[in-house]
């Protein structure tokens, strides 16, 4: 964890006691407090949202944006208010980019779709280099159990997207499914495939 005037950079696996230890050390060394540190000290409930997840740790740029804790989103190129679901979404995006080698340019967040005349949104949509959708990811907050309702939701979204890979994650549990659209079959898989460019 390090700081600058208006933001701090946090490794996502850092524990809450470690955050406070860093804040107090910074206060003692500087005989004062950075505004973002003051905000974090006063908003302990927000810090609890930064819990470690069952995904590799990633560095995030976290800021106080007019009293709201925000995180810089590399895909949308803007600060996003941190919610428990957003924390999971940002981790999963980094997992796709850093562990599975999916290019940032092929990932879209909160894409809109129409389902039975209603406007819905998918958390993460991944495309191939030809612009065809190949994966959708549904993210939930860590406190939300992944159950049949969650799988039904992502299956309904796939009625529109018709992709071969589905993922569901609450940051602690992850489920991956390969869909054979032509034969209308599916099977759960251990992990997502690594991105590979077509030859």
Phi, psi and omega in degrees: 000135175219167183228160170225187187301318188243359182207167172235152177253121187241129169287132190289352179261010183286141183278158179299315177301325179293323177299313181293323176301317179296317180298316181292320178298315179300319180297315181294320182291322186261358183051036179183183185222136175293141181306323180293324178294317179300316179301314181295319179298323182277348185234062183303325180300324179292323180297325180299336177292339183274031184295149175297144181244172177273052176218157179302151178285144178226150176280131178236145176266111183249135184227162170262113181248092181054047177086003177244135177282121182236161180229139179283121180268114182294333182280310182275352177057044177201165176283136181239137177297132181280124169236165177303320179293320179295323178302316178293314181302315181295322176296317183293323176300314179296324177299314179298318183286309190273324181264326185253001173064026175283129180295140177307321185295346181257009181246132178234137181253142177050053177285137180279153175205156176255130180226115183053041178079357180257143177278123179235175176218141174263143183295307182224131173238133179245137182247161170269180185292344176270001179088009179271136177295134179236344182205143168235145181235128175254124181250141176234160175293152179303332181282350182266122178288141175274117183226190182301324179300320179295315179296321178298320180299310182292328177294321177297317178300324182287345173298330178272311186285324181054055179260163181265349180235129175238143175224142176228132181213141168248017180087337180252323176239143180226136177233136182234141184221136174258128182252130170259098187294319181298316182268359179055046177233164178212157171212142177285142181238157183293321187207163176282147177289154174286142179295137173223138179287143175293146181273000000 
